[in-house]
């Protein structure tokens, strides 16, 4: 049998610091992933991410275990650069959907699509 703890506010032991539960809920990442995009492609670690797909050079899809209420959630994305001249690369969010997000990577020097050694995403929003 599952237990339920119902509270409106969390307070520290000294009762000096408190936070409403709505703030905790809205300020918590609802999904994230640490993706290896080169060599052996795959998830290194994740939360609420059921799978990752390699769609081609510099083009990946993260699929959520529990989807979002709509496509109006926030996605933060960072890619590790691959440019030999250390010019870095561009990370782009291509298509946020309720059940997945498509992300990409392009080199800063040539703007060409490039696999990135590592990508990290963090998603915030309302789950369905």
Buried (B, 14 or more C-beta within 10 A) or exposed (E): EEEEEEEEEEEEEEEEEEEEEEEEEEEEBBBBBBBBBEEEEEBEEBBBBBBBEBEEEBBBBBBBEEBBEEEEBEBEBEBBBBEEEEEBBBBBBEEBBBBBBBBBBBBBBEEEBBBBBBBBBBBBBEBE
